[in-house]
Amino acid sequence: MRQEGWLPKGLHFHGKHELIAALRSWLAVPGASTIGDTSSFHGQFWISADIGSHRVRVAADTTREAAQRIVDYASSDPARPWHVVANQKGRINKVVVTDRLEPGWYAYIAPPLEAETTI
């Protein structure tokens, strides 16, 4: 499942359960500090998941520590709501799982929404 210790670029999942399972598998094997190759551009989208009617895209520079926090959060109830909130530029497209301050978790939806919501 891994190349250079990363998740394979372009993986797509159907729902939170599949995304969390992939992150859990990646975390089980020591290796790369991010889910994808960050050598050329840190913000490139690496993997994605359809969650409800939204496509969540997770960036390559999402860290192992952030992935672990997301997996831990989901362990008690994988269906717990996630939130779409404003990013640093004010667009409502940032996906947060546990709270608004999740260092190292870079997940976004497109297009931006008109109002914050849960997914």
Sine and cosine of phi, psi and omega as CSV:
sin_phi,cos_phi,sin_psi,cos_psi,sin_omega,cos_omega
0.00,0.00,-0.07,1.00,-0.13,-0.99
-0.79,-0.61,0.55,-0.83,0.12,-0.99
-0.79,-0.61,0.82,-0.57,-0.05,-1.00
0.84,0.54,0.36,0.93,-0.02,-1.00
1.00,0.09,0.01,1.00,0.01,-1.00
-0.99,-0.12,0.29,-0.96,0.23,-0.97
-0.93,0.36,0.55,-0.84,0.04,-1.00
-0.88,0.47,0.74,-0.68,0.00,-1.00
-0.89,0.45,0.66,-0.75,0.08,-1.00
1.00,-0.02,-0.01,1.00,0.05,-1.00
-0.85,0.53,0.63,-0.78,0.04,-1.00
-0.77,-0.64,0.68,-0.73,-0.07,-1.00
-0.86,-0.51,0.42,-0.91,0.04,-1.00
-0.95,-0.32,1.00,-0.09,0.04,-1.00
0.99,-0.13,0.23,-0.97,0.00,-1.00
-0.89,0.45,-0.63,0.78,-0.06,-1.00
-0.84,0.54,-0.74,0.68,-0.02,-1.00
-0.92,0.40,-0.67,0.74,0.02,-1.00
-0.88,0.47,-0.73,0.68,0.00,-1.00
-0.89,0.46,-0.66,0.75,0.02,-1.00
-0.88,0.47,-0.65,0.76,0.02,-1.00
-0.92,0.40,-0.68,0.73,0.05,-1.00
-0.89,0.45,-0.66,0.75,0.02,-1.00
-0.87,0.49,-0.70,0.71,0.02,-1.00
-0.89,0.45,-0.67,0.74,0.01,-1.00
-0.89,0.45,-0.66,0.75,-0.01,-1.00
-0.93,0.38,-0.41,0.91,-0.07,-1.00
-0.94,0.34,-0.29,0.96,-0.02,-1.00
-0.89,-0.45,0.88,-0.48,0.01,-1.00
-0.85,0.53,0.58,-0.82,0.01,-1.00
0.12,-0.99,-0.70,-0.71,-0.11,-0.99
-0.82,0.57,0.51,-0.86,-0.01,-1.00
-1.00,0.09,-0.20,0.98,0.05,-1.00
-0.77,-0.64,0.31,-0.95,-0.04,-1.00
-0.96,0.29,-0.31,0.95,-0.04,-1.00
-0.57,-0.82,0.04,-1.00,-0.02,-1.00
-0.95,0.30,0.88,-0.48,0.00,-1.00
-0.95,-0.31,0.21,0.98,-0.09,-1.00
-0.93,0.38,-0.49,0.87,-0.05,-1.00
-0.97,-0.24,-0.59,0.80,-0.03,-1.00
-0.37,-0.93,0.89,-0.46,-0.10,-1.00
-0.91,0.41,-0.54,0.84,-0.12,-0.99
-1.00,-0.02,0.16,0.99,-0.04,-1.00
-0.94,0.34,0.61,-0.79,0.02,-1.00
-0.97,0.25,0.69,-0.73,-0.14,-0.99
-0.92,-0.38,-0.73,0.68,0.01,-1.00
-0.72,-0.69,0.24,-0.97,0.00,-1.00
-0.54,-0.84,0.26,-0.97,0.04,-1.00
-0.49,-0.87,0.64,-0.77,0.14,-0.99
-1.00,0.04,0.86,-0.50,0.02,-1.00
-0.81,-0.58,0.94,-0.35,-0.15,-0.99
0.88,0.47,-0.75,-0.67,0.00,-1.00
-1.00,-0.07,0.19,0.98,-0.07,-1.00
-0.92,-0.38,0.61,-0.79,0.16,-0.99
-0.99,-0.12,0.89,-0.46,0.03,-1.00
-0.99,-0.11,0.81,-0.58,0.01,-1.00
-0.92,-0.38,0.78,-0.63,-0.06,-1.00
-0.95,-0.32,0.77,-0.63,-0.08,-1.00
-0.98,0.20,0.45,-0.89,-0.03,-1.00
-0.85,0.53,-0.52,0.85,-0.07,-1.00
-1.00,0.08,0.19,0.98,0.14,-0.99
-0.89,0.46,0.78,-0.62,-0.15,-0.99
-1.00,0.03,0.34,-0.94,0.07,-1.00
-0.85,0.52,-0.66,0.75,-0.01,-1.00
-0.89,0.45,-0.67,0.74,0.02,-1.00
-0.92,0.40,-0.69,0.73,0.03,-1.00
-0.86,0.51,-0.64,0.77,0.02,-1.00
-0.90,0.44,-0.66,0.75,0.03,-1.00
-0.89,0.46,-0.65,0.76,-0.01,-1.00
-0.92,0.40,-0.71,0.71,0.02,-1.00
-0.89,0.46,-0.70,0.72,0.02,-1.00
-0.88,0.48,-0.68,0.73,0.00,-1.00
-0.88,0.48,-0.65,0.76,-0.06,-1.00
-0.99,0.15,-0.22,0.98,-0.11,-0.99
-0.88,0.47,-0.58,0.82,-0.01,-1.00
-0.98,0.19,-0.48,0.88,0.01,-1.00
-0.31,-0.95,1.00,-0.10,-0.04,-1.00
-0.86,0.51,-0.32,0.95,-0.02,-1.00
-1.00,0.00,0.06,1.00,0.01,-1.00
-0.79,0.61,0.58,-0.81,-0.04,-1.00
-0.92,0.39,0.58,-0.82,0.16,-0.99
-0.95,-0.30,0.30,-0.95,-0.11,-0.99
-0.83,-0.55,0.62,-0.79,0.11,-0.99
-0.95,-0.30,0.87,-0.50,-0.10,-0.99
-0.77,-0.64,0.09,-1.00,0.01,-1.00
-0.94,0.33,0.66,-0.75,0.09,-1.00
-0.99,0.12,-0.10,-1.00,-0.04,-1.00
-0.90,0.44,-0.37,0.93,0.01,-1.00
-1.00,-0.09,0.05,1.00,0.05,-1.00
1.00,-0.04,-0.09,1.00,0.06,-1.00
-0.97,0.23,0.68,-0.73,-0.02,-1.00
-1.00,0.02,1.00,0.06,-0.02,-1.00
-0.54,-0.84,-0.05,1.00,-0.04,-1.00
-0.99,0.13,0.78,-0.63,0.01,-1.00
-0.99,-0.13,0.86,-0.52,0.07,-1.00
-0.87,-0.49,0.49,-0.87,-0.10,-0.99
-0.94,-0.34,-0.79,0.61,-0.09,-1.00
-1.00,-0.08,-0.65,0.76,0.03,-1.00
-0.25,-0.97,-0.14,-0.99,-0.06,-1.00
-0.99,0.16,-0.19,0.98,-0.03,-1.00
-0.90,-0.44,1.00,0.01,-0.02,-1.00
-0.84,-0.54,0.99,0.17,-0.02,-1.00
-0.82,0.57,0.74,-0.68,0.08,-1.00
1.00,0.02,-0.11,0.99,0.03,-1.00
-0.98,-0.21,0.92,-0.38,-0.08,-1.00
-0.86,-0.50,1.00,0.02,-0.03,-1.00
-0.76,-0.65,0.68,-0.74,-0.10,-0.99
-0.60,-0.80,0.40,-0.92,0.14,-0.99
-0.91,-0.41,0.36,-0.93,0.09,-1.00
-0.66,-0.75,0.63,-0.77,-0.06,1.00
-0.97,0.23,0.25,-0.97,0.06,-1.00
-0.86,0.51,0.45,-0.90,0.00,-1.00
-1.00,-0.05,0.23,-0.97,0.06,-1.00
-0.99,0.13,-0.45,0.90,-0.03,-1.00
-0.55,-0.84,0.45,-0.89,0.05,-1.00
-0.88,0.47,0.52,-0.86,-0.03,-1.00
-0.46,-0.89,0.12,-0.99,0.13,-0.99
-0.93,-0.36,0.50,-0.87,0.05,-1.00
-0.76,-0.65,0.00,0.00,0.00,0.00
